[in-house]
Amino acid sequence: MKTYQDILTELLNTIRPLAPNAGSLDEDTELMGNLGLDSMKVMNLLQEVEDHFDVSIPINVLPDVRTVGDLARKIHQILSDQ
């Protein structure tokens, strides 16, 4: 079972190529605000994340996902429930 920290590290490595001008990334980085990802890029990111972690992220949780940490926690929760 992956820990939250493992997921966060992998997630940051997945996000970095999508936002090369974002500077430093951490769990408090906002996906849309700090990274400047538009809705299409966020959907592409989610698809990559789902493929990478072999999970399905329900669309109804997306309004609660604002930061990288929020997304990492949601992935950790989904993996824990499997």
C-alpha positions in Angstrom: 0.0 0.0 0.0 1.3 3.4 -1.0 1.6 6.0 1.7 0.2 9.5 1.2 3.8 10.8 0.9 4.6 8.2 -1.9 1.4 9.3 -3.7 2.3 13.0 -3.3 5.8 12.5 -4.7 4.5 10.6 -7.7 1.8 13.1 -8.3 4.3 16.0 -8.2 6.4 14.2 -10.7 3.4 13.7 -12.9 2.3 17.4 -12.7 5.7 18.9 -13.3 5.8 18.4 -17.1 2.3 19.8 -17.4 3.3 23.1 -15.7 7.0 23.7 -16.5 6.8 27.4 -15.6 5.1 26.8 -12.3 8.3 27.0 -10.2 8.3 25.0 -7.1 5.5 22.5 -6.5 4.3 21.2 -3.1 1.1 19.9 -1.6 -0.3 23.4 -1.2 0.0 24.3 -4.9 -3.4 25.1 -6.4 -4.0 23.2 -9.6 -5.8 26.0 -11.4 -4.7 29.0 -9.4 -0.9 28.5 -9.0 -0.3 26.2 -12.0 -2.6 28.1 -14.4 -4.1 24.8 -15.7 -7.3 25.4 -17.6 -10.2 22.9 -17.3 -8.9 20.9 -20.3 -5.4 20.5 -18.8 -6.9 19.5 -15.5 -8.9 16.8 -17.3 -5.8 15.6 -19.0 -3.9 15.6 -15.7 -6.7 13.5 -14.1 -6.6 11.0 -17.0 -2.8 10.7 -16.5 -3.2 10.3 -12.8 -5.9 7.7 -13.2 -3.7 5.7 -15.6 -0.6 6.1 -13.4 -2.3 5.0 -10.1 -4.8 2.6 -11.8 -7.8 4.3 -10.1 -11.0 6.0 -11.2 -11.5 9.4 -9.7 -15.3 10.1 -9.5 -16.2 13.4 -11.2 -18.3 14.5 -8.2 -15.2 14.8 -6.0 -13.5 17.3 -8.3 -15.1 20.4 -6.7 -13.3 19.5 -3.5 -9.9 19.1 -5.2 -8.2 22.4 -5.3 -4.6 21.6 -4.4 -2.0 18.9 -5.2 -2.4 17.7 -1.6 -6.2 17.5 -2.0 -5.7 15.3 -5.1 -3.1 13.1 -3.3 -5.4 12.6 -0.3 -8.3 11.6 -2.6 -6.1 9.1 -4.5 -4.9 7.7 -1.2 -8.5 7.4 0.0 -9.5 5.6 -3.2 -6.5 3.2 -3.0 -7.3 2.5 0.6 -10.9 1.6 -0.2 -9.9 -0.9 -2.9 
